[in-house]
Amino acid sequence: MRLEEAGYFYAIRLPANAVMRERISHRLTRPVGRPSRTKVMRFYEDFGYQAASWDKPRRMIAKIEWHPGELFPRVGFIVTNLPMEPDWGGPVL
């Protein structure tokens, strides 16, 4: 029995792949402006994704973090069936 069929909510971290990274490619270039020397810049993307082994698309959330002094962002992906809407009020610093 699947978690969804049993009525459970889930949020599971998944390893990145080329398809997921392409969906957030616009967030993988350094933000415009002078970077902060102390604060992490955090962005979120919400999109539908279907792995080859899944029977339907599911909600994917990507967290992109730009850390001071680092050239590339740190990226994490979560697949979830949580029903809540994210707060997209802008970048979280």
HTML snippet that shows the backbone in 3Dmol.js (N, CA, C, O; Angstrom):
<script src="https://3Dmol.org/build/3Dmol-min.js"></script>
<div id="view" style="width:600px;height:400px;position:relative"></div>
<script>
const pdb = `
ATOM      1  N   MET A   1       0.844  -1.181   0.000  1.00  0.00           N
ATOM      2  CA  MET A   1       0.000   0.000   0.000  1.00  0.00           C
ATOM      3  C   MET A   1       0.890   1.246   0.000  1.00  0.00           C
ATOM      4  O   MET A   1       1.897   1.297   0.707  1.00  0.00           O
ATOM      5  N   ARG A   2       0.520   2.224  -0.779  1.00  0.00           N
ATOM      6  CA  ARG A   2       1.264   3.482  -0.852  1.00  0.00           C
ATOM      7  C   ARG A   2       0.836   4.429   0.256  1.00  0.00           C
ATOM      8  O   ARG A   2      -0.270   4.334   0.788  1.00  0.00           O
ATOM      9  N   LEU A   3       1.736   5.344   0.593  1.00  0.00           N
ATOM     10  CA  LEU A   3       1.428   6.341   1.624  1.00  0.00           C
ATOM     11  C   LEU A   3       0.188   7.139   1.267  1.00  0.00           C
ATOM     12  O   LEU A   3      -0.650   7.403   2.129  1.00  0.00           O
ATOM     13  N   GLU A   4       0.063   7.527  -0.002  1.00  0.00           N
ATOM     14  CA  GLU A   4      -1.085   8.331  -0.428  1.00  0.00           C
ATOM     15  C   GLU A   4      -2.395   7.566  -0.258  1.00  0.00           C
ATOM     16  O   GLU A   4      -3.396   8.132   0.182  1.00  0.00           O
ATOM     17  N   GLU A   5      -2.388   6.292  -0.604  1.00  0.00           N
ATOM     18  CA  GLU A   5      -3.596   5.474  -0.472  1.00  0.00           C
ATOM     19  C   GLU A   5      -3.997   5.286   0.987  1.00  0.00           C
ATOM     20  O   GLU A   5      -5.179   5.156   1.303  1.00  0.00           O
ATOM     21  N   ALA A   6      -3.000   5.272   1.874  1.00  0.00           N
ATOM     22  CA  ALA A   6      -3.267   5.115   3.301  1.00  0.00           C
ATOM     23  C   ALA A   6      -3.648   6.432   3.968  1.00  0.00           C
ATOM     24  O   ALA A   6      -3.996   6.449   5.149  1.00  0.00           O
ATOM     25  N   GLY A   7      -3.584   7.551   3.215  1.00  0.00           N
ATOM     26  CA  GLY A   7      -3.968   8.842   3.762  1.00  0.00           C
ATOM     27  C   GLY A   7      -2.864   9.583   4.498  1.00  0.00           C
ATOM     28  O   GLY A   7      -3.147  10.538   5.221  1.00  0.00           O
ATOM     29  N   TYR A   8      -1.607   9.165   4.331  1.00  0.00           N
ATOM     30  CA  TYR A   8      -0.483   9.819   4.988  1.00  0.00           C
ATOM     31  C   TYR A   8       0.056  10.970   4.146  1.00  0.00           C
ATOM     32  O   TYR A   8       0.038  10.921   2.916  1.00  0.00           O
ATOM     33  N   PHE A   9       0.532  11.997   4.827  1.00  0.00           N
ATOM     34  CA  PHE A   9       1.263  13.072   4.169  1.00  0.00           C
ATOM     35  C   PHE A   9       2.750  12.745   4.254  1.00  0.00           C
ATOM     36  O   PHE A   9       3.195  12.088   5.195  1.00  0.00           O
ATOM     37  N   TYR A  10       3.509  13.203   3.273  1.00  0.00           N
ATOM     38  CA  TYR A  10       4.938  12.936   3.277  1.00  0.00           C
ATOM     39  C   TYR A  10       5.714  14.086   2.662  1.00  0.00           C
ATOM     40  O   TYR A  10       5.182  14.867   1.873  1.00  0.00           O
ATOM     41  N   ALA A  11       6.980  14.174   3.039  1.00  0.00           N
ATOM     42  CA  ALA A  11       7.958  15.084   2.448  1.00  0.00           C
ATOM     43  C   ALA A  11       9.268  14.312   2.454  1.00  0.00           C
ATOM     44  O   ALA A  11       9.843  14.068   3.515  1.00  0.00           O
ATOM     45  N   ILE A  12       9.741  13.928   1.274  1.00  0.00           N
ATOM     46  CA  ILE A  12      10.898  13.049   1.151  1.00  0.00           C
ATOM     47  C   ILE A  12      11.956  13.726   0.290  1.00  0.00           C
ATOM     48  O   ILE A  12      11.668  14.194  -0.812  1.00  0.00           O
ATOM     49  N   ARG A  13      13.171  13.773   0.797  1.00  0.00           N
ATOM     50  CA  ARG A  13      14.272  14.360   0.032  1.00  0.00           C
ATOM     51  C   ARG A  13      14.700  13.383  -1.054  1.00  0.00           C
ATOM     52  O   ARG A  13      14.829  12.182  -0.820  1.00  0.00           O
ATOM     53  N   LEU A  14      14.916  13.929  -2.250  1.00  0.00           N
ATOM     54  CA  LEU A  14      15.371  13.120  -3.385  1.00  0.00           C
ATOM     55  C   LEU A  14      16.701  13.644  -3.901  1.00  0.00           C
ATOM     56  O   LEU A  14      16.964  14.844  -3.829  1.00  0.00           O
ATOM     57  N   PRO A  15      17.546  12.755  -4.423  1.00  0.00           N
ATOM     58  CA  PRO A  15      18.780  13.235  -5.054  1.00  0.00           C
ATOM     59  C   PRO A  15      18.452  13.965  -6.349  1.00  0.00           C
ATOM     60  O   PRO A  15      17.483  13.628  -7.030  1.00  0.00           O
ATOM     61  N   ALA A  16      19.250  14.953  -6.682  1.00  0.00           N
ATOM     62  CA  ALA A  16      19.030  15.742  -7.897  1.00  0.00           C
ATOM     63  C   ALA A  16      19.324  14.907  -9.134  1.00  0.00           C
ATOM     64  O   ALA A  16      20.142  13.988  -9.106  1.00  0.00           O
ATOM     65  N   ASN A  17      18.642  15.245 -10.215  1.00  0.00           N
ATOM     66  CA  ASN A  17      18.970  14.668 -11.518  1.00  0.00           C
ATOM     67  C   ASN A  17      18.900  15.788 -12.552  1.00  0.00           C
ATOM     68  O   ASN A  17      18.520  16.912 -12.225  1.00  0.00           O
ATOM     69  N   ALA A  18      19.261  15.490 -13.783  1.00  0.00           N
ATOM     70  CA  ALA A  18      19.336  16.517 -14.831  1.00  0.00           C
ATOM     71  C   ALA A  18      17.979  17.159 -15.105  1.00  0.00           C
ATOM     72  O   ALA A  18      17.914  18.362 -15.358  1.00  0.00           O
ATOM     73  N   VAL A  19      16.912  16.397 -15.061  1.00  0.00           N
ATOM     74  CA  VAL A  19      15.572  16.946 -15.336  1.00  0.00           C
ATOM     75  C   VAL A  19      15.177  17.938 -14.251  1.00  0.00           C
ATOM     76  O   VAL A  19      14.680  19.022 -14.555  1.00  0.00           O
ATOM     77  N   MET A  20      15.389  17.583 -13.007  1.00  0.00           N
ATOM     78  CA  MET A  20      15.052  18.492 -11.896  1.00  0.00           C
ATOM     79  C   MET A  20      15.878  19.772 -11.967  1.00  0.00           C
ATOM     80  O   MET A  20      15.350  20.871 -11.794  1.00  0.00           O
ATOM     81  N   ARG A  21      17.171  19.625 -12.220  1.00  0.00           N
ATOM     82  CA  ARG A  21      18.039  20.807 -12.290  1.00  0.00           C
ATOM     83  C   ARG A  21      17.641  21.713 -13.456  1.00  0.00           C
ATOM     84  O   ARG A  21      17.746  22.934 -13.347  1.00  0.00           O
ATOM     85  N   GLU A  22      17.190  21.137 -14.557  1.00  0.00           N
ATOM     86  CA  GLU A  22      16.747  21.945 -15.698  1.00  0.00           C
ATOM     87  C   GLU A  22      15.507  22.756 -15.331  1.00  0.00           C
ATOM     88  O   GLU A  22      15.349  23.888 -15.789  1.00  0.00           O
ATOM     89  N   ARG A  23      14.632  22.190 -14.513  1.00  0.00           N
ATOM     90  CA  ARG A  23      13.404  22.893 -14.109  1.00  0.00           C
ATOM     91  C   ARG A  23      13.700  24.141 -13.273  1.00  0.00           C
ATOM     92  O   ARG A  23      12.888  25.065 -13.234  1.00  0.00           O
ATOM     93  N   ILE A  24      14.855  24.174 -12.605  1.00  0.00           N
ATOM     94  CA  ILE A  24      15.210  25.334 -11.783  1.00  0.00           C
ATOM     95  C   ILE A  24      16.429  26.060 -12.341  1.00  0.00           C
ATOM     96  O   ILE A  24      17.060  26.840 -11.627  1.00  0.00           O
ATOM     97  N   SER A  25      16.765  25.821 -13.586  1.00  0.00           N
ATOM     98  CA  SER A  25      17.995  26.379 -14.168  1.00  0.00           C
ATOM     99  C   SER A  25      18.062  27.903 -14.065  1.00  0.00           C
ATOM    100  O   SER A  25      19.152  28.464 -13.944  1.00  0.00           O
ATOM    101  N   HIS A  26      16.920  28.574 -14.112  1.00  0.00           N
ATOM    102  CA  HIS A  26      16.904  30.040 -13.998  1.00  0.00           C
ATOM    103  C   HIS A  26      17.342  30.509 -12.610  1.00  0.00           C
ATOM    104  O   HIS A  26      17.687  31.679 -12.445  1.00  0.00           O
ATOM    105  N   ARG A  27      17.338  29.633 -11.617  1.00  0.00           N
ATOM    106  CA  ARG A  27      17.764  29.975 -10.259  1.00  0.00           C
ATOM    107  C   ARG A  27      19.222  29.577  -9.985  1.00  0.00           C
ATOM    108  O   ARG A  27      19.745  29.853  -8.906  1.00  0.00           O
ATOM    109  N   LEU A  28      19.874  28.934 -10.953  1.00  0.00           N
ATOM    110  CA  LEU A  28      21.228  28.437 -10.733  1.00  0.00           C
ATOM    111  C   LEU A  28      22.305  29.404 -11.188  1.00  0.00           C
ATOM    112  O   LEU A  28      23.490  29.070 -11.170  1.00  0.00           O
ATOM    113  N   THR A  29      21.902  30.598 -11.595  1.00  0.00           N
ATOM    114  CA  THR A  29      22.874  31.643 -11.896  1.00  0.00           C
ATOM    115  C   THR A  29      22.860  32.624 -10.729  1.00  0.00           C
ATOM    116  O   THR A  29      21.816  32.879 -10.128  1.00  0.00           O
ATOM    117  N   ARG A  30      24.017  33.163 -10.423  1.00  0.00           N
ATOM    118  CA  ARG A  30      24.149  34.048  -9.266  1.00  0.00           C
ATOM    119  C   ARG A  30      23.175  35.222  -9.370  1.00  0.00           C
ATOM    120  O   ARG A  30      23.075  35.849 -10.424  1.00  0.00           O
ATOM    121  N   PRO A  31      22.454  35.525  -8.281  1.00  0.00           N
ATOM    122  CA  PRO A  31      21.539  36.669  -8.282  1.00  0.00           C
ATOM    123  C   PRO A  31      22.277  37.980  -8.572  1.00  0.00           C
ATOM    124  O   PRO A  31      23.449  38.137  -8.230  1.00  0.00           O
ATOM    125  N   VAL A  32      21.580  38.900  -9.199  1.00  0.00           N
ATOM    126  CA  VAL A  32      22.156  40.195  -9.550  1.00  0.00           C
ATOM    127  C   VAL A  32      22.365  41.022  -8.291  1.00  0.00           C
ATOM    128  O   VAL A  32      21.574  40.955  -7.350  1.00  0.00           O
ATOM    129  N   GLY A  33      23.433  41.796  -8.285  1.00  0.00           N
ATOM    130  CA  GLY A  33      23.706  42.678  -7.151  1.00  0.00           C
ATOM    131  C   GLY A  33      24.878  42.188  -6.337  1.00  0.00           C
ATOM    132  O   GLY A  33      25.405  41.099  -6.560  1.00  0.00           O
ATOM    133  N   ARG A  34      25.266  42.995  -5.410  1.00  0.00           N
ATOM    134  CA  ARG A  34      26.395  42.667  -4.543  1.00  0.00           C
ATOM    135  C   ARG A  34      25.957  41.609  -3.532  1.00  0.00           C
ATOM    136  O   ARG A  34      24.968  41.808  -2.826  1.00  0.00           O
ATOM    137  N   PRO A  35      26.677  40.486  -3.450  1.00  0.00           N
ATOM    138  CA  PRO A  35      26.286  39.450  -2.495  1.00  0.00           C
ATOM    139  C   PRO A  35      26.558  39.876  -1.058  1.00  0.00           C
ATOM    140  O   PRO A  35      27.505  40.612  -0.779  1.00  0.00           O
ATOM    141  N   SER A  36      25.727  39.408  -0.172  1.00  0.00           N
ATOM    142  CA  SER A  36      25.917  39.669   1.257  1.00  0.00           C
ATOM    143  C   SER A  36      27.153  38.913   1.743  1.00  0.00           C
ATOM    144  O   SER A  36      27.464  37.826   1.257  1.00  0.00           O
ATOM    145  N   ARG A  37      27.842  39.502   2.698  1.00  0.00           N
ATOM    146  CA  ARG A  37      29.010  38.819   3.277  1.00  0.00           C
ATOM    147  C   ARG A  37      28.620  37.960   4.470  1.00  0.00           C
ATOM    148  O   ARG A  37      29.437  37.188   4.972  1.00  0.00           O
ATOM    149  N   THR A  38      27.375  38.087   4.930  1.00  0.00           N
ATOM    150  CA  THR A  38      26.977  37.374   6.137  1.00  0.00           C
ATOM    151  C   THR A  38      25.681  36.570   5.998  1.00  0.00           C
ATOM    152  O   THR A  38      25.471  35.621   6.754  1.00  0.00           O
ATOM    153  N   LYS A  39      24.821  36.924   5.063  1.00  0.00           N
ATOM    154  CA  LYS A  39      23.508  36.281   4.983  1.00  0.00           C
ATOM    155  C   LYS A  39      23.404  35.330   3.796  1.00  0.00           C
ATOM    156  O   LYS A  39      23.915  35.596   2.708  1.00  0.00           O
ATOM    157  N   VAL A  40      22.731  34.224   4.043  1.00  0.00           N
ATOM    158  CA  VAL A  40      22.444  33.258   2.987  1.00  0.00           C
ATOM    159  C   VAL A  40      21.207  33.743   2.225  1.00  0.00           C
ATOM    160  O   VAL A  40      20.212  34.129   2.839  1.00  0.00           O
ATOM    161  N   MET A  41      21.267  33.723   0.890  1.00  0.00           N
ATOM    162  CA  MET A  41      20.089  34.040   0.072  1.00  0.00           C
ATOM    163  C   MET A  41      19.414  32.725  -0.266  1.00  0.00           C
ATOM    164  O   MET A  41      20.051  31.817  -0.801  1.00  0.00           O
ATOM    165  N   ARG A  42      18.116  32.613   0.045  1.00  0.00           N
ATOM    166  CA  ARG A  42      17.371  31.379  -0.130  1.00  0.00           C
ATOM    167  C   ARG A  42      16.197  31.604  -1.077  1.00  0.00           C
ATOM    168  O   ARG A  42      15.439  32.561  -0.923  1.00  0.00           O
ATOM    169  N   PHE A  43      16.055  30.713  -2.059  1.00  0.00           N
ATOM    170  CA  PHE A  43      14.940  30.770  -3.003  1.00  0.00           C
ATOM    171  C   PHE A  43      14.265  29.408  -3.038  1.00  0.00           C
ATOM    172  O   PHE A  43      14.899  28.386  -2.776  1.00  0.00           O
ATOM    173  N   TYR A  44      12.963  29.396  -3.366  1.00  0.00           N
ATOM    174  CA  TYR A  44      12.211  28.145  -3.464  1.00  0.00           C
ATOM    175  C   TYR A  44      11.505  28.094  -4.817  1.00  0.00           C
ATOM    176  O   TYR A  44      11.052  29.114  -5.337  1.00  0.00           O
ATOM    177  N   GLU A  45      11.423  26.901  -5.369  1.00  0.00           N
ATOM    178  CA  GLU A  45      10.674  26.659  -6.603  1.00  0.00           C
ATOM    179  C   GLU A  45       9.758  25.473  -6.360  1.00  0.00           C
ATOM    180  O   GLU A  45      10.151  24.504  -5.711  1.00  0.00           O
ATOM    181  N   ASP A  46       8.556  25.544  -6.871  1.00  0.00           N
ATOM    182  CA  ASP A  46       7.534  24.517  -6.714  1.00  0.00           C
ATOM    183  C   ASP A  46       7.129  24.085  -8.121  1.00  0.00           C
ATOM    184  O   ASP A  46       6.737  24.928  -8.927  1.00  0.00           O
ATOM    185  N   PHE A  47       7.215  22.792  -8.434  1.00  0.00           N
ATOM    186  CA  PHE A  47       6.853  22.329  -9.774  1.00  0.00           C
ATOM    187  C   PHE A  47       6.419  20.873  -9.746  1.00  0.00           C
ATOM    188  O   PHE A  47       6.713  20.143  -8.800  1.00  0.00           O
ATOM    189  N   GLY A  48       5.715  20.459 -10.798  1.00  0.00           N
ATOM    190  CA  GLY A  48       5.300  19.072 -10.944  1.00  0.00           C
ATOM    191  C   GLY A  48       6.425  18.258 -11.578  1.00  0.00           C
ATOM    192  O   GLY A  48       7.130  18.740 -12.464  1.00  0.00           O
ATOM    193  N   TYR A  49       6.582  17.026 -11.117  1.00  0.00           N
ATOM    194  CA  TYR A  49       7.642  16.162 -11.626  1.00  0.00           C
ATOM    195  C   TYR A  49       7.160  14.716 -11.577  1.00  0.00           C
ATOM    196  O   TYR A  49       6.492  14.299 -10.630  1.00  0.00           O
ATOM    197  N   GLN A  50       7.507  13.968 -12.604  1.00  0.00           N
ATOM    198  CA  GLN A  50       7.157  12.552 -12.621  1.00  0.00           C
ATOM    199  C   GLN A  50       8.382  11.721 -12.975  1.00  0.00           C
ATOM    200  O   GLN A  50       8.895  11.803 -14.091  1.00  0.00           O
ATOM    201  N   ALA A  51       8.845  10.928 -12.028  1.00  0.00           N
ATOM    202  CA  ALA A  51       9.947  10.000 -12.275  1.00  0.00           C
ATOM    203  C   ALA A  51       9.417   8.846 -13.123  1.00  0.00           C
ATOM    204  O   ALA A  51       8.214   8.589 -13.158  1.00  0.00           O
ATOM    205  N   ALA A  52      10.321   8.163 -13.797  1.00  0.00           N
ATOM    206  CA  ALA A  52       9.920   7.061 -14.681  1.00  0.00           C
ATOM    207  C   ALA A  52       9.159   5.967 -13.934  1.00  0.00           C
ATOM    208  O   ALA A  52       8.275   5.330 -14.506  1.00  0.00           O
ATOM    209  N   SER A  53       9.490   5.746 -12.674  1.00  0.00           N
ATOM    210  CA  SER A  53       8.854   4.668 -11.909  1.00  0.00           C
ATOM    211  C   SER A  53       7.545   5.084 -11.231  1.00  0.00           C
ATOM    212  O   SER A  53       6.881   4.248 -10.617  1.00  0.00           O
ATOM    213  N   TRP A  54       7.165   6.357 -11.334  1.00  0.00           N
ATOM    214  CA  TRP A  54       5.939   6.835 -10.690  1.00  0.00           C
ATOM    215  C   TRP A  54       4.758   6.719 -11.643  1.00  0.00           C
ATOM    216  O   TRP A  54       4.915   6.820 -12.860  1.00  0.00           O
ATOM    217  N   ASP A  55       3.576   6.504 -11.076  1.00  0.00           N
ATOM    218  CA  ASP A  55       2.370   6.377 -11.898  1.00  0.00           C
ATOM    219  C   ASP A  55       1.721   7.721 -12.222  1.00  0.00           C
ATOM    220  O   ASP A  55       0.823   7.790 -13.061  1.00  0.00           O
ATOM    221  N   LYS A  56       2.170   8.788 -11.561  1.00  0.00           N
ATOM    222  CA  LYS A  56       1.601  10.110 -11.814  1.00  0.00           C
ATOM    223  C   LYS A  56       2.595  11.184 -11.394  1.00  0.00           C
ATOM    224  O   LYS A  56       3.525  10.897 -10.641  1.00  0.00           O
ATOM    225  N   PRO A  57       2.414  12.418 -11.868  1.00  0.00           N
ATOM    226  CA  PRO A  57       3.284  13.513 -11.421  1.00  0.00           C
ATOM    227  C   PRO A  57       3.026  13.842  -9.947  1.00  0.00           C
ATOM    228  O   PRO A  57       1.920  13.674  -9.434  1.00  0.00           O
ATOM    229  N   ARG A  58       4.059  14.304  -9.304  1.00  0.00           N
ATOM    230  CA  ARG A  58       3.944  14.701  -7.907  1.00  0.00           C
ATOM    231  C   ARG A  58       4.569  16.079  -7.717  1.00  0.00           C
ATOM    232  O   ARG A  58       5.307  16.571  -8.570  1.00  0.00           O
ATOM    233  N   ARG A  59       4.255  16.683  -6.586  1.00  0.00           N
ATOM    234  CA  ARG A  59       4.746  18.032  -6.277  1.00  0.00           C
ATOM    235  C   ARG A  59       6.191  17.965  -5.808  1.00  0.00           C
ATOM    236  O   ARG A  59       6.530  17.204  -4.902  1.00  0.00           O
ATOM    237  N   MET A  60       7.031  18.767  -6.433  1.00  0.00           N
ATOM    238  CA  MET A  60       8.437  18.852  -6.083  1.00  0.00           C
ATOM    239  C   MET A  60       8.720  20.272  -5.605  1.00  0.00           C
ATOM    240  O   MET A  60       8.234  21.238  -6.193  1.00  0.00           O
ATOM    241  N   ILE A  61       9.497  20.395  -4.551  1.00  0.00           N
ATOM    242  CA  ILE A  61       9.928  21.697  -4.060  1.00  0.00           C
ATOM    243  C   ILE A  61      11.451  21.695  -4.035  1.00  0.00           C
ATOM    244  O   ILE A  61      12.078  20.790  -3.484  1.00  0.00           O
ATOM    245  N   ALA A  62      12.028  22.718  -4.636  1.00  0.00           N
ATOM    246  CA  ALA A  62      13.488  22.871  -4.638  1.00  0.00           C
ATOM    247  C   ALA A  62      13.848  24.043  -3.738  1.00  0.00           C
ATOM    248  O   ALA A  62      13.196  25.086  -3.767  1.00  0.00           O
ATOM    249  N   LYS A  63      14.891  23.860  -2.941  1.00  0.00           N
ATOM    250  CA  LYS A  63      15.431  24.951  -2.125  1.00  0.00           C
ATOM    251  C   LYS A  63      16.821  25.259  -2.676  1.00  0.00           C
ATOM    252  O   LYS A  63      17.680  24.381  -2.754  1.00  0.00           O
ATOM    253  N   ILE A  64      17.028  26.514  -3.056  1.00  0.00           N
ATOM    254  CA  ILE A  64      18.295  26.958  -3.619  1.00  0.00           C
ATOM    255  C   ILE A  64      18.899  27.965  -2.651  1.00  0.00           C
ATOM    256  O   ILE A  64      18.280  28.985  -2.345  1.00  0.00           O
ATOM    257  N   GLU A  65      20.107  27.683  -2.167  1.00  0.00           N
ATOM    258  CA  GLU A  65      20.768  28.567  -1.207  1.00  0.00           C
ATOM    259  C   GLU A  65      22.086  29.069  -1.773  1.00  0.00           C
ATOM    260  O   GLU A  65      22.924  28.290  -2.225  1.00  0.00           O
ATOM    261  N   TRP A  66      22.252  30.379  -1.740  1.00  0.00           N
ATOM    262  CA  TRP A  66      23.511  31.025  -2.126  1.00  0.00           C
ATOM    263  C   TRP A  66      24.205  31.465  -0.844  1.00  0.00           C
ATOM    264  O   TRP A  66      23.747  32.392  -0.175  1.00  0.00           O
ATOM    265  N   HIS A  67      25.314  30.803  -0.496  1.00  0.00           N
ATOM    266  CA  HIS A  67      26.063  31.105   0.727  1.00  0.00           C
ATOM    267  C   HIS A  67      27.182  32.095   0.431  1.00  0.00           C
ATOM    268  O   HIS A  67      27.806  32.027  -0.628  1.00  0.00           O
ATOM    269  N   PRO A  68      27.441  33.018   1.362  1.00  0.00           N
ATOM    270  CA  PRO A  68      28.524  33.989   1.177  1.00  0.00           C
ATOM    271  C   PRO A  68      29.857  33.282   0.899  1.00  0.00           C
ATOM    272  O   PRO A  68      30.215  32.324   1.584  1.00  0.00           O
ATOM    273  N   GLY A  69      30.575  33.760  -0.100  1.00  0.00           N
ATOM    274  CA  GLY A  69      31.890  33.224  -0.416  1.00  0.00           C
ATOM    275  C   GLY A  69      31.886  31.961  -1.258  1.00  0.00           C
ATOM    276  O   GLY A  69      32.958  31.471  -1.614  1.00  0.00           O
ATOM    277  N   GLU A  70      30.729  31.419  -1.588  1.00  0.00           N
ATOM    278  CA  GLU A  70      30.664  30.204  -2.404  1.00  0.00           C
ATOM    279  C   GLU A  70      30.264  30.554  -3.830  1.00  0.00           C
ATOM    280  O   GLU A  70      29.420  31.422  -4.050  1.00  0.00           O
ATOM    281  N   LEU A  71      30.872  29.877  -4.795  1.00  0.00           N
ATOM    282  CA  LEU A  71      30.611  30.179  -6.206  1.00  0.00           C
ATOM    283  C   LEU A  71      29.340  29.537  -6.743  1.00  0.00           C
ATOM    284  O   LEU A  71      28.736  30.055  -7.683  1.00  0.00           O
ATOM    285  N   PHE A  72      28.927  28.415  -6.160  1.00  0.00           N
ATOM    286  CA  PHE A  72      27.773  27.684  -6.666  1.00  0.00           C
ATOM    287  C   PHE A  72      26.737  27.518  -5.564  1.00  0.00           C
ATOM    288  O   PHE A  72      27.084  27.466  -4.384  1.00  0.00           O
ATOM    289  N   PRO A  73      25.460  27.434  -5.948  1.00  0.00           N
ATOM    290  CA  PRO A  73      24.414  27.292  -4.930  1.00  0.00           C
ATOM    291  C   PRO A  73      24.346  25.873  -4.377  1.00  0.00           C
ATOM    292  O   PRO A  73      24.785  24.915  -5.014  1.00  0.00           O
ATOM    293  N   ARG A  74      23.794  25.766  -3.197  1.00  0.00           N
ATOM    294  CA  ARG A  74      23.448  24.462  -2.614  1.00  0.00           C
ATOM    295  C   ARG A  74      21.981  24.227  -2.949  1.00  0.00           C
ATOM    296  O   ARG A  74      21.140  25.101  -2.737  1.00  0.00           O
ATOM    297  N   VAL A  75      21.682  23.051  -3.469  1.00  0.00           N
ATOM    298  CA  VAL A  75      20.325  22.765  -3.940  1.00  0.00           C
ATOM    299  C   VAL A  75      19.819  21.474  -3.306  1.00  0.00           C
ATOM    300  O   VAL A  75      20.548  20.484  -3.236  1.00  0.00           O
ATOM    301  N   GLY A  76      18.578  21.487  -2.849  1.00  0.00           N
ATOM    302  CA  GLY A  76      17.925  20.291  -2.320  1.00  0.00           C
ATOM    303  C   GLY A  76      16.545  20.152  -2.919  1.00  0.00           C
ATOM    304  O   GLY A  76      15.884  21.153  -3.197  1.00  0.00           O
ATOM    305  N   PHE A  77      16.095  18.907  -3.123  1.00  0.00           N
ATOM    306  CA  PHE A  77      14.777  18.634  -3.700  1.00  0.00           C
ATOM    307  C   PHE A  77      13.962  17.772  -2.747  1.00  0.00           C
ATOM    308  O   PHE A  77      14.462  16.795  -2.190  1.00  0.00           O
ATOM    309  N   ILE A  78      12.695  18.149  -2.568  1.00  0.00           N
ATOM    310  CA  ILE A  78      11.752  17.414  -1.729  1.00  0.00           C
ATOM    311  C   ILE A  78      10.529  17.078  -2.582  1.00  0.00           C
ATOM    312  O   ILE A  78       9.992  17.942  -3.273  1.00  0.00           O
ATOM    313  N   VAL A  79      10.097  15.824  -2.529  1.00  0.00           N
ATOM    314  CA  VAL A  79       8.822  15.452  -3.145  1.00  0.00           C
ATOM    315  C   VAL A  79       7.814  15.354  -2.000  1.00  0.00           C
ATOM    316  O   VAL A  79       8.114  14.786  -0.950  1.00  0.00           O
ATOM    317  N   THR A  80       6.625  15.907  -2.205  1.00  0.00           N
ATOM    318  CA  THR A  80       5.654  15.966  -1.116  1.00  0.00           C
ATOM    319  C   THR A  80       4.227  15.912  -1.648  1.00  0.00           C
ATOM    320  O   THR A  80       3.963  16.234  -2.807  1.00  0.00           O
ATOM    321  N   ASN A  81       3.328  15.504  -0.785  1.00  0.00           N
ATOM    322  CA  ASN A  81       1.898  15.603  -1.081  1.00  0.00           C
ATOM    323  C   ASN A  81       1.214  16.530  -0.086  1.00  0.00           C
ATOM    324  O   ASN A  81      -0.012  16.536   0.022  1.00  0.00           O
ATOM    325  N   LEU A  82       2.007  17.313   0.639  1.00  0.00           N
ATOM    326  CA  LEU A  82       1.432  18.267   1.595  1.00  0.00           C
ATOM    327  C   LEU A  82       0.569  19.279   0.837  1.00  0.00           C
ATOM    328  O   LEU A  82       0.997  19.795  -0.196  1.00  0.00           O
ATOM    329  N   PRO A  83      -0.619  19.567   1.325  1.00  0.00           N
ATOM    330  CA  PRO A  83      -1.557  20.420   0.588  1.00  0.00           C
ATOM    331  C   PRO A  83      -1.346  21.913   0.738  1.00  0.00           C
ATOM    332  O   PRO A  83      -1.994  22.690   0.037  1.00  0.00           O
ATOM    333  N   MET A  84      -0.461  22.345   1.628  1.00  0.00           N
ATOM    334  CA  MET A  84      -0.352  23.777   1.892  1.00  0.00           C
ATOM    335  C   MET A  84       0.359  24.522   0.773  1.00  0.00           C
ATOM    336  O   MET A  84       1.205  23.974   0.066  1.00  0.00           O
ATOM    337  N   GLU A  85      -0.008  25.772   0.638  1.00  0.00           N
ATOM    338  CA  GLU A  85       0.624  26.649  -0.344  1.00  0.00           C
ATOM    339  C   GLU A  85       1.846  27.294   0.271  1.00  0.00           C
ATOM    340  O   GLU A  85       1.787  27.769   1.405  1.00  0.00           O
ATOM    341  N   PRO A  86       2.953  27.323  -0.452  1.00  0.00           N
ATOM    342  CA  PRO A  86       4.150  27.967   0.093  1.00  0.00           C
ATOM    343  C   PRO A  86       4.005  29.479   0.124  1.00  0.00           C
ATOM    344  O   PRO A  86       3.199  30.049  -0.611  1.00  0.00           O
ATOM    345  N   ASP A  87       4.785  30.122   0.975  1.00  0.00           N
ATOM    346  CA  ASP A  87       4.818  31.575   1.044  1.00  0.00           C
ATOM    347  C   ASP A  87       5.917  32.052   0.119  1.00  0.00           C
ATOM    348  O   ASP A  87       7.096  31.946   0.454  1.00  0.00           O
ATOM    349  N   TRP A  88       5.547  32.579  -1.047  1.00  0.00           N
ATOM    350  CA  TRP A  88       6.522  33.016  -2.048  1.00  0.00           C
ATOM    351  C   TRP A  88       6.729  34.514  -1.977  1.00  0.00           C
ATOM    352  O   TRP A  88       6.813  35.166  -3.018  1.00  0.00           O
ATOM    353  N   GLY A  89       6.812  35.075  -0.802  1.00  0.00           N
ATOM    354  CA  GLY A  89       6.955  36.512  -0.636  1.00  0.00           C
ATOM    355  C   GLY A  89       8.278  37.072  -1.128  1.00  0.00           C
ATOM    356  O   GLY A  89       8.546  38.259  -0.943  1.00  0.00           O
ATOM    357  N   GLY A  90       9.096  36.263  -1.739  1.00  0.00           N
ATOM    358  CA  GLY A  90      10.392  36.718  -2.218  1.00  0.00           C
ATOM    359  C   GLY A  90      11.492  35.901  -1.583  1.00  0.00           C
ATOM    360  O   GLY A  90      11.212  34.946  -0.859  1.00  0.00           O
ATOM    361  N   PRO A  91      12.727  36.254  -1.836  1.00  0.00           N
ATOM    362  CA  PRO A  91      13.821  35.478  -1.261  1.00  0.00           C
ATOM    363  C   PRO A  91      13.856  35.610   0.251  1.00  0.00           C
ATOM    364  O   PRO A  91      13.602  36.681   0.801  1.00  0.00           O
ATOM    365  N   VAL A  92      14.169  34.527   0.902  1.00  0.00           N
ATOM    366  CA  VAL A  92      14.291  34.515   2.348  1.00  0.00           C
ATOM    367  C   VAL A  92      15.757  34.721   2.668  1.00  0.00           C
ATOM    368  O   VAL A  92      16.611  33.954   2.223  1.00  0.00           O
ATOM    369  N   LEU A  93      16.049  35.749   3.434  1.00  0.00           N
ATOM    370  CA  LEU A  93      17.444  36.041   3.780  1.00  0.00           C
ATOM    371  C   LEU A  93      17.741  35.602   5.187  1.00  0.00           C
ATOM    372  O   LEU A  93      18.866  35.765   5.660  1.00  0.00           O
TER     373      LEU A  93
END
`;
const viewer = $3Dmol.createViewer("view");
viewer.addModel(pdb, "pdb");
viewer.setStyle({}, {cartoon: {color: "spectrum"}});
viewer.zoomTo();
viewer.render();
</script>
